[in-house]
């Protein structure tokens, strides 16, 4: 028995609709971005957990170096030089010469000696002349050490440097007052403190390149100071330039950090992950929002129906209805009226 045309047409329509729903153009596009969105969020949240690897060693709080570009050096504080004569820090800042400033203590078992050796190795090959093109100032932050130790260390490192003109250009300063060196350290971002037993100081190492008027132009952390970097830093400082361009911005944002193991500045992977994750979330949020708005408009248009003279297929695409040139279609014999 032949199936009525009404049921056949209904089954065909339902089958066609199911086929349409399975087409790629009709699937939800926003759901495809969910895994990528999750990855971006995971990268952003991974920062705090991984940041523990870059935390300072226990006990070094207050004994770290905090870079302060353009910080003012307190030029009015008083010291004694290696001969025991009273001097003021500002005496070594001339109008036309930058200053290499370091903070050490002479009985340091390792790091301070490495710092002074690093200054020697960085200054030795320079075409610039100490005393004519720049000054060197080394400040002792241990109030228990006086001019005698300062003189011994000056003679020692001048002998290694092998540049006689540096004798009048490298100054070793001490003070019996703890607050004097502390004032300088706080101003330029050099932290230090006694260990729990009161025997040694906990501290890090850096060389401060200062402008002639007493501002920190650049902080070079570590115990090795590349001569080319030193030369460029001195030239920039002599012109009053503060090294706070893109590198300074990256340093302030935590995108780079000093690695004591290599003695160099490296990209901070944790910070890069955070920035990348944040940018990923912003981009994906914009894309998903656009897709949602577009999908909502499409559904609203489908509910309203197509304009007169048009039809819409299962994917929501509107088509113009074209009239046949052959006239109206003949009626089916099943519905033809009998006379």
MOBEL-V593387 format. One record per residue. RES is the residue in one letter. PSI is psi in whole degrees, -180 to 180 (NA if undefined). NEAR is the number of other ideal C-beta (glycine too) atoms within 8 Angstrom. Layout:
# MOBEL-V593387
res,psi,near
RES,PSI,NEAR
RES,PSI,NEAR
This chain:
# MOBEL-V593387
res,psi,near
X,133,2
X,135,3
X,137,6
X,147,6
X,-30,8
X,-46,6
X,-38,8
X,-43,9
X,-38,8
X,-44,8
X,-40,8
X,-42,8
X,-43,8
X,-42,8
X,-40,8
X,-38,9
X,-40,9
X,-39,8
X,-38,9
X,-42,11
X,-25,8
X,-4,6
X,147,10
X,-31,4
X,-16,5
X,-3,10
X,158,7
X,118,6
X,-28,8
X,-29,10
X,-23,7
X,-21,7
X,-8,12
X,-47,8
X,-40,7
X,-40,9
X,-42,13
X,-38,8
X,-41,9
X,-42,13
X,-39,10
X,-39,9
X,-37,13
X,-41,13
X,-15,9
X,-19,11
X,-54,13
X,-37,6
X,-43,7
X,-18,10
X,-19,9
X,-24,6
X,-21,6
X,10,7
X,154,5
X,154,6
X,153,4
X,138,4
X,-6,8
X,5,10
X,128,6
X,-3,6
X,29,12
X,170,9
X,126,12
X,110,6
X,132,8
X,80,10
X,137,12
X,11,8
X,145,10
X,127,7
X,129,14
X,96,9
X,-10,9
X,9,7
X,148,10
X,141,9
X,-177,13
X,139,11
X,-173,12
X,-16,10
X,5,6
X,6,7
X,141,6
X,133,6
X,162,12
X,142,10
X,-36,17
X,-14,8
X,-22,6
X,5,10
X,102,14
X,164,7
X,-21,5
X,10,5
X,130,12
X,170,13
X,134,14
X,112,16
X,131,13
X,156,13
X,125,13
X,176,12
X,143,10
X,-25,12
X,12,7
X,131,11
X,-19,5
X,-61,6
X,-42,11
X,-38,11
X,-39,8
X,-37,10
X,-47,13
X,-39,13
X,-38,11
X,-37,13
X,-44,15
X,-49,11
X,-30,10
X,-32,13
X,-32,15
X,-53,10
X,1,4
X,141,10
X,-21,3
X,149,9
X,124,6
X,137,14
X,-28,9
X,-43,7
X,-23,9
X,164,12
X,158,15
X,127,13
X,123,13
X,120,15
X,129,14
X,128,16
X,5,14
X,112,10
X,-12,8
X,-10,3
X,136,11
X,-166,9
X,-31,11
X,-48,6
X,-36,12
X,-42,16
X,-42,11
X,-43,9
X,-35,12
X,-46,11
X,-39,8
X,-50,8
X,-26,13
X,-37,11
X,-38,7
X,-37,8
X,-42,11
X,27,5
X,102,9
X,-31,4
X,-16,10
X,-11,13
X,-37,7
X,2,5
X,-14,11
X,118,14
X,129,12
X,116,12
X,144,15
X,165,13
X,136,11
X,-8,5
X,117,6
X,-31,6
X,-21,6
X,-55,11
X,-33,14
X,-39,9
X,-43,10
X,-47,16
X,-43,13
X,-35,7
X,-40,11
X,-5,13
X,28,13
X,111,12
X,147,12
X,155,10
X,156,9
X,148,8
X,165,10
X,-29,5
X,-9,5
X,21,5
X,-45,5
X,166,8
X,138,12
X,127,10
X,172,12
X,-171,11
X,141,12
X,157,11
X,127,14
X,122,13
X,115,17
X,149,15
X,162,13
X,-27,14
X,8,7
X,42,10
X,149,12
X,112,16
X,-39,15
X,144,12
X,120,14
X,105,12
X,152,10
X,-168,12
X,2,9
X,129,8
X,103,12
X,130,7
X,-38,12
X,-43,6
X,-40,9
X,-44,15
X,-50,11
X,-38,8
X,-40,13
X,-41,15
X,-44,8
X,-42,12
X,-37,16
X,-27,13
X,2,6
X,16,10
X,135,8
X,125,12
X,74,11
X,36,8
X,-132,6
X,-36,5
X,-41,10
X,-40,11
X,-45,9
X,-38,9
X,-42,12
X,-34,6
X,-3,7
X,14,8
X,-23,10
X,154,10
X,159,9
X,130,9
X,107,9
X,-26,7
X,-37,4
X,-16,6
X,21,8
X,165,7
X,134,9
X,160,9
X,136,6
X,110,11
X,-37,7
X,-46,12
X,-39,11
X,-40,10
X,-41,13
X,-47,11
X,-44,9
X,-43,10
X,-41,16
X,-45,9
X,-38,8
X,-44,14
X,-41,12
X,-45,8
X,-47,8
X,-36,12
X,-41,9
X,-44,8
X,-46,9
X,-41,11
X,-41,8
X,-43,8
X,-39,11
X,-45,9
X,-43,8
X,-41,8
X,-38,11
X,-42,8
X,-39,8
X,-42,9
X,-39,8
X,-39,8
X,-37,8
X,-37,9
X,-33,6
X,-20,5
X,160,5
X,157,6
X,165,5
X,137,3
X,6,5
X,162,10
X,161,7
X,134,10
X,-174,8
X,-22,10
X,2,8
X,8,10
X,132,6
X,136,8
X,147,8
X,135,5
X,120,7
X,127,4
X,142,4
X,140,7
X,-8,4
X,8,3
X,-176,4
X,147,4
X,144,4
X,149,4
X,150,6
X,143,7
X,-26,5
X,-25,5
X,3,6
X,134,7
X,140,4
X,145,3
X,NA,2
